[in-house]
Amino acid sequence: MLQTQQSKPNKYCMATNPFDMYATKRKRAVDPNAPPRPNLLSHEKVIKDTRSVIERQGQQIHMLLNRVNDLENKLNNQNIYLTALHQSLKSRNKR
């Protein structure tokens, strides 16, 4: 009497069904409170937006520096004018 023994699939040999390797994998459970996973397109968009913001801020800084320089020149000219005016008033009062 021969007893037939059912063979267990060996983890090192091929699966019993040759099409098992093409089976779709199960998806992992996703935490609903987790933030969305980043991808390259969103990173490129963030980098592009950041660059445009930096360029706009650079332009604003340049414009504000020019305005500060103009206002400093205006203040210096007004100070020179006022000192000259005070000097001329002092000289008239001494006469």
C-alpha positions in Angstrom: 0.0 0.0 0.0 1.3 3.3 -1.0 0.2 6.4 0.7 0.2 9.5 -1.4 1.6 12.5 0.4 0.4 15.9 -0.6 3.4 18.1 -1.2 3.5 21.5 0.4 4.7 24.4 -1.9 8.3 25.2 -1.2 9.1 28.8 -0.7 12.1 28.5 -3.0 10.3 26.9 -5.9 7.7 28.3 -8.2 4.2 28.8 -7.0 1.6 26.1 -7.7 -0.1 28.4 -10.1 2.3 30.0 -12.6 0.0 33.1 -13.0 0.2 34.0 -9.3 3.2 36.2 -9.9 1.0 38.4 -12.1 -1.7 38.8 -9.4 -2.4 42.3 -8.3 -0.9 43.3 -5.0 -3.2 44.4 -2.2 -3.0 48.0 -1.3 -1.8 49.1 2.1 -4.2 50.6 4.5 -4.1 54.4 4.3 -4.4 56.6 7.3 -7.2 59.1 6.5 -5.6 61.8 8.7 -2.3 61.6 6.9 -1.3 64.4 4.6 -1.2 63.6 0.9 2.0 62.0 -0.4 4.2 64.4 -2.4 5.1 63.7 -6.0 7.6 65.3 -8.3 5.1 67.4 -10.1 4.0 69.1 -6.9 7.6 69.7 -5.9 8.3 71.3 -9.3 5.3 73.5 -8.9 6.4 74.5 -5.3 9.9 75.3 -6.6 8.5 77.4 -9.5 6.1 79.3 -7.2 8.9 79.9 -4.7 11.2 81.2 -7.5 8.6 83.6 -8.8 7.9 84.9 -5.2 11.7 85.4 -4.7 12.0 87.3 -8.0 9.0 89.5 -7.2 10.5 90.2 -3.7 13.9 91.0 -5.3 12.2 93.5 -7.6 10.3 95.1 -4.7 13.6 95.3 -2.7 15.4 97.0 -5.6 12.5 99.5 -6.0 12.4 100.2 -2.3 16.2 100.7 -2.2 15.9 103.2 -5.0 13.1 105.0 -3.3 15.1 105.2 0.0 18.1 106.6 -1.9 15.9 109.2 -3.5 14.3 110.2 -0.2 17.8 110.4 1.5 19.0 112.7 -1.3 15.8 114.8 -0.9 16.4 115.1 2.9 20.0 116.1 2.4 19.0 118.8 -0.1 16.4 120.1 2.3 18.9 120.2 5.2 21.4 122.1 3.1 18.6 124.5 2.0 17.4 125.1 5.6 21.0 125.6 7.0 21.6 128.2 4.2 18.3 129.9 5.0 19.1 130.0 8.7 22.5 131.4 8.0 21.0 134.2 5.8 18.4 135.0 8.5 21.1 135.2 11.2 23.2 137.5 9.0 20.1 139.8 8.4 19.3 139.9 12.1 22.8 140.9 13.0 22.6 144.1 10.8 
